Amino acid sequence: MVLANNPLTIAMNGNTLLTPVFRNSSPIAPLANQISMQMILVRGVPTVQIGGELGAWTLEGSSNLRDWVDVATGLTSSQVKFQTGGKSFYRVHSTPLLPFD
């Protein structure tokens, strides 16, 4: 069954498997917008692995999901050591590249 309402409310009264499918509404080509993030251990050190071969990215951290601060920026794939200091949540997003004049 496919439900396409937005927002969608689903009442569950038992074990249910839900698989969300998101459509890219960006005017940029889909491959130019793909980026991934995962937490890994590098020699025992918690590290954020950023993957994105097609552009710049910004990694942000937050302790409350409301106030986000820049942690790191980069191009293509990179590894960023996990930042201590109260940041429990992280997100990564594409950053537009600005041309030189």
Secondary structure, DSSP 8 states (H G I E B T S, - for coil): -----SS-----SS------------SS-GGGG--EEEEEEETTEEEEEEE-SSSEEEEEEESSSSS-EEEEEEESSEEEE---SS--EEEEEEE------
